[in-house]
Amino acid sequence: MARRTRRALTSADAIEKILGELRASLEVRPQRLASPEEGYAFVRIKLEELFEAVRELQGTDLRTSALQLAAVAVRFAVECT
């Protein structure tokens, strides 16, 4: 089975996508994280989703999951410090 070749994602593209994911998460859940434990829980959920995508070798899901994890990590860094 041949893999589709996708355009490489530049760092600038990735940052734009992470900001988009961050904005989307703030629209869905505008209230601040209640505690560092809650922030960690959100990060862990996204990390587990990324791990699942890695195990299944799903290219699009890998990128999407990695970008979502990065956005949640940014939100955690901002709100839980």
N, C-alpha and C positions, 0 to 999 in steps of 0.2 A: 504494500500500500504506500503510495507516494505521499509525501507531506507537501502541503501547500507552502509556497514561499511567501512570506509576509514582509512588508516593508519594515525595516529596522526602526525601532522607536528611539528617537534621540532623547537626551536628558531633558531638553526643553519641552518636548512633546509629553514626556512622562510627568513632568511637574504640572503642566496644564491639565492633564487627565486626573492627576491626584487632586488638584484644586477643584475640578468638577465633581469628583467623588465626595470631597469634603463638603462642598456646597449642598450636594444632594442629601448627604447624611444630616446636615443641619436643618434642611427643610423637613425631613421626615421626623427628626427628633431634635427640636430646637433647644430643649432644656439642657443645661450643663450636666456633665457626668456627676453623679451624686458622691462618688468617692473614688479613690485610686483602685479599690477592688473592682468596682463596676467598670472602670476604664480597662483594667487588665482583662476582665471577662470579655469585653468587646474585642480587644486585640486577640485574645486566644481563639475566639470564634472565627475571626478572619484568618488567623494562622492555620487553624484546622481545615478551613475551606481551601486554602492554598495547598496544604499537604495532600488533601484529597485529589485536587487537580493534578498535582505532581505524580501521585500514584497512578492516576488514570492517563497521564501524558496527554492532557487536553490542552493544546496550544493556546486557543483563545481564552479558555478558562484560567490558564496559568497567568496570563497577562492581566486579565480582569481581576483575579483574586489578589495578585501582587499589588496592583494599584489600589484596590480597596483596603488591603492591609496597611499600606503606606498612609492612606487618608485617615484611617482610624488611629494609627500611631501618632500622626500629627495632632489630631484632636486630643488624644490622651496627653501628649506633651504640653499642649496649651492649657487644657482645663484642669489637669490634676497636679499642677506644680504651684 
